[in-house]
Amino acid sequence: MSSNVQMDPGGMETGRPLPPPRLSRGAVAWLRDNLFSEWHNSLLTLITAAVIGLALFFGLRWIIAGADWAVISTLGGRMIIGQYNIEAACPGQNCFWRPQAILLMTTALLGMAWGVVGNGLTKRIAIAVAVVLSLFALLPYGLDTMGLDVRLLLVANLPALGLGWVIARYTPLRTTKRVSITVVVAFIVALVLLRGLPGVPGLQTVSVLYWGGLMLNLLLAVAGIAISLPIGIALALGRRSNLPVVKLLCVVFIEVFRGVPLITLLFMSQVLVPLAFPENFPQNSLFRAAVVITLFSSAYMAENIRGGLQSLHRGQAEAARALGLASWQTTLLISLPQAIRNVIPAIVGQFISLFKDTSLVYIIGMLDVVEISRAFIQGNTEYLGSAKELFVFLALVFWVFTYGMSYVSRHIERNLGVGER
């Protein structure tokens, strides 16, 4: 029997010779299979390569030779903390140390996460954040632009990372539960530091009207992400409830918030909500914006979770009942974990959308990183020609954060086997 003759299903020779062996490994095989498998695929590959090449050529030439990036250094810290450190916000004191202290605390928490989890992803993220923040201290600015104290605090992120790792490995905080509680406490402490405490030396109260820059976007995003997920889960379970009143309330909430633009809700929170309270009632525009963004995201999160619950086969719930599990046990221990696992891409997509939506707070007069940059360009006519460079830089900043969330999401999906049976 010849080894190069094709056989039929019955084991008989067909007389037709086998095709030559195909190279299935290496870069050449990958290019042939993915980019040059057919004539039309090869044509699309060549056209795409030409477009990308031209875009890179002209884009890099503009970035290196044509663009004027001086506006970025001129804005400097205002893009990060807004007007938090101006004299009107903190008269008679230097409040710049508070955001720096929060940054060091965040780096230490990343070190603790690295020490507890210990996997490669957490380690890479923690080290990358600490190194990048420390490298900012080497920017070629004069001491009048970036003082020596600021540079030293930026470099201190490296020892803060090591301190967090040591705490997580050699103290009673070396469990995931305790580190999670520490993160929540640290977030509350960060808010207290930024806001200040009346009568406490060195912690003069700073109005939220002066909070801004990327710090504002991150605060709204972190609060919204942390709170919208449990609220969304509760709404999804309530919408599937057998209790008519609970189901009706959840349906009305979800459909109302999903049916109204976020800008409209933000505007209503600042104009209509104060009408329901007395004139001397303390108003906090930041708190109202955070509540609206969180509730808006919760409505979409609820539908994502409900879709995950509906994707489960009803036989799993029947098997749980056959084993004697109560309804709440079936939901919390069997249905909900699988539903969340199945919709991780949708959940992360909602988190990314929430982070980008934080830039809409400009409608209520808050100076986030985009609005404070736009206001600077309009107020300084000599930089009007640099608007392109400024907004390209802002786009890069948002891309870094959103890509980071996508990268973590893909890693979690691979570990949990999302999409596999």
Secondary structure as GFF3:
##gff-version 3
##sequence-region A 1 421
A	DSSP	beta_strand	5	7	.	.	.	ID=ss1
A	DSSP	beta_strand	13	17	.	.	.	ID=ss2
A	DSSP	alpha_helix	26	34	.	.	.	ID=ss3
A	DSSP	alpha_helix	39	61	.	.	.	ID=ss4
A	DSSP	pi_helix	62	66	.	.	.	ID=ss5
A	DSSP	alpha_helix	70	75	.	.	.	ID=ss6
A	DSSP	alpha_helix	78	81	.	.	.	ID=ss7
A	DSSP	alpha_helix	97	117	.	.	.	ID=ss8
A	DSSP	alpha_helix	120	135	.	.	.	ID=ss9
A	DSSP	three_ten_helix	136	138	.	.	.	ID=ss10
A	DSSP	alpha_helix	148	155	.	.	.	ID=ss11
A	DSSP	alpha_helix	157	170	.	.	.	ID=ss12
A	DSSP	alpha_helix	176	195	.	.	.	ID=ss13
A	DSSP	three_ten_helix	208	210	.	.	.	ID=ss14
A	DSSP	beta_strand	212	212	.	.	.	ID=ss15
A	DSSP	alpha_helix	213	239	.	.	.	ID=ss16
A	DSSP	alpha_helix	244	259	.	.	.	ID=ss17
A	DSSP	alpha_helix	262	271	.	.	.	ID=ss18
A	DSSP	three_ten_helix	273	276	.	.	.	ID=ss19
A	DSSP	alpha_helix	285	310	.	.	.	ID=ss20
A	DSSP	alpha_helix	314	322	.	.	.	ID=ss21
A	DSSP	alpha_helix	327	330	.	.	.	ID=ss22
A	DSSP	pi_helix	331	335	.	.	.	ID=ss23
A	DSSP	alpha_helix	336	342	.	.	.	ID=ss24
A	DSSP	alpha_helix	344	357	.	.	.	ID=ss25
A	DSSP	three_ten_helix	358	364	.	.	.	ID=ss26
A	DSSP	beta_strand	367	368	.	.	.	ID=ss27
A	DSSP	alpha_helix	369	379	.	.	.	ID=ss28
A	DSSP	three_ten_helix	381	386	.	.	.	ID=ss29
A	DSSP	alpha_helix	387	416	.	.	.	ID=ss30
###
